[in-house]
Amino acid sequence: MSAQSSSTSASAAVKQSTVFSILVAISSVHLLNDSMQSVVSALFPIVENSLGLKLGQIGWIAFTLNMTSSVLQPVVGIISDKKPAPWMLPAGMACSMAGMVGLAYAPNFWLLLLAVVFVGLGSAVFHPEGSRVVYFAAGGRRGLAQSIYQVGGNFGQALAPLMTIYIFVPLGQRGAVFGTFLAIAAIIILLKVVPWYSVQLADKGKPAPKAKGGGTAASLQPPLYSNKTIGFALGLLLILVFARSWYAAGIGSFYQFFLQSEYGLSIRQAQVPLFLFMAAGVAGTFFGGILADRFGRKQMMLFSIAGSAPFALLLPHLPIEWVYPVIFVLGFILQSGFAVSVVYAQELMPGKVGMASGLVTGLAFGMGGLGAIAFGTAADHYGLADVMVACSVLPLFGLLSIMLPKDRR
C-alpha cells in the first residue's frame, strides 16, 4: 500500500470516527432539558382547574414556551456560529432551573407565563450549542448521531403524561419543584461534555479562516446547490416542519381534553394515548436516522410526514379501542423524519451548523406555537371536536417534500 493511500485511509478513519460516549451524554442532557419543558405541558390539566384557565390561555402558555425556547434558537445559533461558547450549556440549565421554581409557586396566569419564559430561554440557549456538540461527535454518521441526540429530547417530551399521572395529579402544581433536580443532573453531566467540547472548538471549531481570493476555507469545496436552490429548499423544509409542529401542538396540548370530552376518560386515562404517541415518536426518531443514512434524507422526510397523514385523518373518528394502536403507529411515522430534517438543513448550509439547527428545531417549532393559540381559541369558540378534525389535515403538507432537492450525501 502506498504512503498516499495509507494517509487517505487514516484520514477516512478519523473522519468516520463517532464519539458515542459524548453523544450519549449530550442526549441525556437533551432528555433532561426537554423533561423540564414537559413539566409545562404536564401541568396543563392541573392549572386548568387550580387557576381556572380556559383552553385559550392553555394555548398561550404553549405559545410562550415555544416562542421563547424556539424562535430565539436561530438567533443564538447565528451568534454561536461566530463565537461558540461552551459555558452557555450549563447557563441554559440554570435558567431552566429558575423556571421550575416559578412554575411550582406561580399564583396566577401571568406569573406562570413568566416562569415559562425562563424555561424557554434555557432551552433556547442549550439547543444550538448541543447540536454543535453532536456535529463534532458524529464523525461520518450524521443521521445516527442526530437521532441519538433527538431521541433524548423526544423521550423527555414523552415523560409529560407520566408526570401528570404520577406527580401532578397527587401533588398538584407544587410538584414542579422536582424539575430543579433535572437541571442539577444536567449540569453534572455537562461537566464531562464541556471540556471535550472546548477541545474540539480549539482544534476545529473556530470560524473558517479566509482563503486566498476572499472566500473561506469551507467555500473551497465546490457547492452542491446554488443559492436559489438552497433558499427554496430551506423555505420548503420550514413549511414541512411547521406543519408537523402545528399537528404536534394539537395532539400534545389538546388531545387529552378531546379524550376527556368525547370518550369520557379521566385525566389519568387520557394520558395513556398521549404517552403512546410520544413514546412511539422516540423509537421513530431513532430508527428514522438510521434509515435515512441508508435510503436518503429526502425519502425519509416524505415517508415521515406524508406517511402519517392517513392515520392522522382517521384518529378523531375512531372508537376508543382503536385509538391506542393507531396513535402509536402515527407517532412512530410522524417523528421518524424529525432528526433527518435537521441533518438535511445542516447539509444545505455547511459551516452554519448552529443556524441550520436553530432554524429547523427552533424557528419552525416556535412558530408552531401559534398553532396552540389558534387551536385553543378555536376550541373555546367552535368546539374541540371540530378543531381536532381540522388539525388532522396538516400532515398532508408532507407531500410537498417531493419537491425538495436531492440529499447532499
C-alpha positions, 0 to 999 in steps of 0.5 A: 500500500502506498504512503498516499493511500495509507494517509487517505485511509487514516484520514477516512478513519478519523473522519468516520470516527463517532464519539458515542460516549459524548453523544450519549451524554449530550442526549441525556442532557437533551432528555433532561432539558426537554423533561423540564419543558414537559413539566409545562405541558404536564401541568396543563390539566392541573392549572386548568382547574387550580387557576381556572384557565380556559383552553385559550390561555392553555394555548398561550402558555404553549405559545410562550414556551415555544416562542421563547425556547424556539424562535430565539434558537436561530438567533443564538445559533447565528451568534454561536456560529461566530463565537461558540461558547461552551459555558452557555450549556450549563447557563441554559440549565440554570435558567431552566432551573429558575423556571421550575421554581416559578412554575411550582409557586406561580399564583396566577396566569401571568406569573406562570407565563413568566416562569415559562419564559425562563424555561424557554430561554434555557432551552433556547440557549442549550439547543444550538450549542448541543447540536454543535456538540453532536456535529463534532461527535458524529464523525461520518454518521450524521443521521445516527448521531442526530437521532441519538441526540433527538431521541433524548429530547423526544423521550423527555417530551414523552415523560409529560403524561407520566408526570401528570399521572404520577406527580401532578395529579397527587401533588398538584402544581407544587410538584414542579419543584422536582424539575430543579433536580433535572437541571442539577443532573444536567449540569453534572453531566455537562461537566464531562461534555464541556471540556471535550467540547472546548477541545474540539472548538480549539482544534476545529471549531473556530470560524473558517479562516479566509482563503486566498481570493476572499472566500473561506476555507469551507467555500473551497469545496465546490457547492452542491446547490446554488443559492436559489436552490438552497433558499427554496429548499430551506423555505420548503423544509420550514413549511414541512416542519411547521406543519408537523409542529402545528399537528404536534401542538394539537395532539400534545396540548389538546388531545387529552381534553378531546379524550376527556370530552368525547370518550369520557376518560379521566385525566389519568386515562387520557394520558395513556394515548398521549404517552403512546404517541410520544413514546412511539415518536422516540423509537421513530426518531431513532430508527428514522436516522438510521434509515435515512443514512441508508435510503436518503434524507429526502425519502425519509422526510416524505415517508415521515410526514406524508406517511402519517397523514392517513392515520392522522385523518382517521384518529378523531373518528375512531372508537376508543379501542382503536385509538391506542394502536393507531396513535402509536403507529402515527407517532412512530411515522410522524417523528421518524423524519424529525432528526433527518430534517435537521441533518438535511438543513445542516447539509444545505448550509455547511459551516452554519451548523448552529443556524441550520439547527436553530432554524429547523428545531427552533424557528419552525417549532416556535412558530408552531406555537401559534398553532396552540393559540389558534387551536385553543381559541378555536376550541373555546369558540367552535368546539374541540371536536371540530378543531381536532378534525381540522388539525388532522389535515396538516400532515398532508403538507408532507407531500410537498417534500417531493419537491425538495432537492436531492440529499447532499450525501 
